[in-house]
């Protein structure tokens, strides 16, 4: 039976779902922006790349999908309605919750004194206008590493430091971490490892070791999800991510699917999936397949997924491709240098190309799947106050 499917959020997962569902459905995308942002290129935008966005009108052309540019402010789950900041209410038969994640800025002083990847355009202007100074990147995950290396290469006059609570990119293999250390050294990035940040003030980062001088601070320490799911009454985990079954359907509201970073997705033999484009697009694609199956009276298959590689750009001329096992633990093999940078660039292009292909041929996107198919028990619900 044809439905009205409303997708809130137009990131990697939400766009994949919207473009893949059967065109016999009526589909509406509600997005705070009128464009799709390539989040995996935001560090490039900060370093001078002209644009990392694609208009939603271009991605949905010829599909019949309606796009509404508005910020979602509330969900009436009983009445099956989405409320927006401008007073609109949009009814749905099936809701796809795809509001993604953002950089967590709850540490004292971060909102006032630090930039995030989401503010890449402002950061680029700041670094370009002032010739030199101390630039501190906080966060040793892959996002922080990419920002530190990209900015150090693009703005050599700036003295770049990387502050991390552990080792930089701890999920890499010993070989991978050794290559990263060499690149950081070559680019002159000073690493403050095993250093806990207490707050950010004007001109400094406060840590448990000592204050670090900082004319500019870039915050990339962790990610969080919007509180809307919990506030609306959806069952969520301790991080506020929507609890879903093995078809990506909410465990508390079966007319709601959650995809991407906003969903707590667990795969047997793999574990809880991390927030990333690499997981978001397969999750979004499978949710569309499950919606289609149920709409036409079929039983959807459980979601299967396996990790293959981790891709890290280390400036424009270097990179690191870490081969990983199905559960994302690192293997021994890595690819580095220009070859790795080339592979990372191809993957970035592939994401947008995949969306464009879904626009023309729904169902075309494919991903590697795990061998485990047993259903997982639904986790206990947690609701934020």
N, C-alpha and C positions, 0 to 999 in steps of 0.2 A: 504494500500500500504506500503510495506516495505521501511524503511528509513535508512539513516546513522545518528545516534544520537550520538552527542559528548557531554560528560559530563566533565566540567572543575571543578575540585575539588573532592577530595576523602574522605570527612568527612562523618559524619553520614547521612546527607541528600543525598549527591551526590552518595554515595555507594548504598544506598537504592534504589534510582531511577535507577541506572545502572543495578542493579541485578534484578529488578522487571519488566523492560520493556520486551515486547514480544521478545523471542529469534529469531524470524524471522527478526527482525531489526539487522542491523550492529551497534554495540555499541563500541565506543572508549572512554576511560577515560584518561584525561590529568591531571596529578598530579605532583606537584613539588617534591614529595617524592614517593618512591616506596613502601610505607607501609601506612596502616590505623592507625591513632593514636586515642586511647581512651582518648579524652580530659577530660572526667569526672574522670579520674584517675591520672591526672598530679600531683595533690597534693600528691598522694601516691608515684609517681616516685621521687619527691623531697625528700620524707621521707625515701627512700630506696628500694622501689619496683623495682625488676630487669628490667622489661620491661612493656610498655603499648601499644605496637604496634603489628600489624598483617600484614604480607606481602600481598600486593595486589595480588601477584601471587597465594597465597593460597585462598583468598576470591573469585577470579574469575576463579579458575581452573575448566575446563570442561564446561564453559559457552560460549566460543567463543568470549568473550569480549577482545578487544585489549587495553593494557595499554601503555601509553606514559609517560615517566618520563621527565617532562620539566616544566618550569615556563611559564605561559601564560603572554605575554606582551602586547597583543593587540587583538582587535576584529574588523573584517571588517563585519559589520552587513549587508551592502548592498550586498557584495560579498559572504556572508555566509562562512567566513573563520576565523579560530583561528590562531593567530601568537604566536610563542614561542620564548624563549630567544636564542635558538640555530639556529634560522633562518628558522625553519619549518613553513609551512602553512597547516592547516588541514581543509578541507572542510566539511560542514555538511548540512543536511536537517533540522534537529532540534537541537538546542543548549540548554543544561541544564546548567544554571549558578549556580554553587554551591561552590563558593570560600570562603564562611563562614565568620568568624570574627577573630579578634585578639585583644590582650590587647592594649588599647590606651595608647601610651607613649608620648604624645605631651606636657605634663607638663615639665617645665624646669628642666633639670638634670636627668630625668628618664632614658633616653636611655643610658646615660653614667654611672650612679651610681646605677641603680636598676636592679633587676632580675624580670622576669615575669614567669608565669606558663609555657609558651612556652620554657623557658630556665631551665626547671626542673633539667636536668642532671647536668648543670653547678652549679646550686644552691646546689644540693646535695653534689657535690664535695667540694664546698666552705664551707658548714656547717660541713662536715665531717673532712676536713683538719684542720680547726681551732677549738680548743676545746671549746671556750666560747666567749660570747660577747653580744652586744645588737642587736637583730633582730626585725625589724619593718615591719609589714605587713600593707600596705595602701589599704583600701577598705573594707567596712563593708557589702558588699553583700555576697551571699552564697559562691562565689569563695574565697573571702578574709577570711571568717569565716573558711572554710575547710582548707585553707592553714595555718592559725594561729594555729588552734587546732592540726592539723596533725604534724606540725613542732615542736610545743611545746612538744608534746608527744614523738616524735622521737628523739629530741635533747634537753633533759632536762637541759643540762648545759647552753644553750643559754637563755638569758632573752628576752622573746617575748612580743611585744606590738602590739596592733591592733588600727589603726587610721582610723576613719570614719567620714564623714561629717554629719551623723545623728546618729541613733541608729544602733547597729549591727543587721543585718538581719531584716530590718523593715517590711518585708512582712509576718513575722510569727505572730501567735496569741500571746496574752498576756502569755498564758501558755508556748508556744514555746520559747518566748524571755526569760522567767524566767528560763527555763531549760538551754538555751544557756548561760545565765549569770552564772549559777552555774558551768557549765563545764569550762568556761573561767577562773573562779576563782579557780577551783580545779587544773587546769593546770598552774596556775600562770601567765596567760596572762593579762597584764595591758591594759585597754581599754581607749583610748582617744576619747570619743564620741563628736559629734557636733564640730569637729575640721576640719578646712579647710586647706589643704596642698597647699603651694605656690610653693614649689620646693624641689629638692633633691640635696644635695651637698655631698662631701666626708665627711663621718662621722656624717651626721645629716640630719634630715627631717625638713624643714622650714614650720611652720604653722602659722595661725593667732593668736595662743595663745602663743606659745613659741617653741624654737627649741627642737627637740627630738633627743637625741644621737642615732646613728645607725651605727653599724659596717657593717650590711647587711640590705638592703632594698628590700622588695618584693612588687612589684606594682600590685595591682589587683583592681584598682579603677573603670574602665569602659572598654567597648569593642567598637571597631569600625570596619567598613567593608572596603575592598579595594576600591580604587577610580576608578578601571577599568570600572565598569558599567557606571558611569557618564561620564568618559572620552570617552567612546565608543559611547555614544549617547542614551543609554537606559534611559527611564524615571525613575527617582529615587525620593525618599523622602528626607527630610532635613538631614537625616543621611547617605544618599548615598545608601540606600537599594532599590533594584529594585521594582517598583510598579507592582503589578500583579492583575489579575482578580480572580474570585472565583474558577478557575481551575488551578491557579498558572502560568498562561501565562502572559508574559509581556504586559502591557497596550499599549506600543508603538511599539513593534515588536512581532507579533503573532507567529513567528517561534522560539521564545526564551521563555523558562520556567526558573523561578528562584526559588530556593528551599533553605531551611535552614536559617541560620542567615543572609544571603545576600538578603533575600526577605522580603518585608514589607507585611506581610500576616494579613488580618483582617477577623475575623469570626463573623457573627451576633450573638449577645448575649454574646460574649466572649471578643471581642476587638482585638487590635493589639497584635499578639503573641510575647512573649519575646524570646530572643535568648537562646536556650537550646537544648540539645539532645532530651528532651521530646517532643518538637515541631518539631525538624528537621526531625526525621525519619517518622512521619506521613505525613508531608509536602512532603517529597521525594517520599513516597509511592503513595500518591494521584497524584502527577505530572506524575508518570509512568502510572498510570491508565488512566489519561486524554490523555496522548500521545498515548497509545494503542487504546483508544476509537476513537479518531479522525483519526488515521491511518487506521482504518477499517470501517470508515463511520458512527460511532455512536456518539451521543451527550454525552459528559462527564458530570458527576454530579458535583455540587458545593462542594467544600471542607468543611467538617464539623469536628469539633474538640472540646473537652472539657478537661479542667484540672481536675486532680483527687488528686494528692499529690505533695508535695515538699519534696525532700529527701536531707538530709544534713548529711555527715559523720563528726563526731567530734572526730577524732582519730580512732584507730582500735578497741576500746572497747566501743565506745559510738556513738550515732547518734540521729537524730531527723527526724521523719516522720510526716509532717504536712498535715493533710487532708484539702483540699481546695474545694471551690465551683467551678462551671463550668468556672467562669471568673477569677480564680486564687486567689480570696480573701480567707483569712484563715477562717476555721471553728474552732470549739472548741476542736475537738479531735486531740490528738497527740499520737505518740508512741515514746518512748525514750529508752536509754540504749542499751544493747547488742542486744535486739530484733530489734531495729531500725537499728543498724549497720549491722545486718544480712540481713534485707530487702534491704538496700542500696546496699550491695554486690550482692544480687540476681539480682537487677535491672541492675547493671553494667555488670554482666555476660549475662543477657538477651539481651542487645544491640548487643553484638558480636554474640551470638547464633542466633539472629534474622537474621543477615546478612548471616550467614552460611546456615540457612534454606532457605532464599531467593535464595541463589545460587543453592540449590537443587530443591526447589519448588517455583518458582516465583509466587507472589501473596499471600503468606502465612502470611505475617505480617499484624496484625490487631491492631486497636486502638479504644478507646472510642470516640464517636462522639456526638456533640451537637444536640439538637433537632431543632434548627433554620436552615432553608434551604433557606430563602429568599436571593436573590442575593444582594450584597452591591454595592452602586454606586462607580464607579472608582474614586479614589482620583485625585486631580489635579496634573499634572506632575510638577516635579522640576528637573532641570538639573544643576549640578555643573559646574562651568566654567572650 
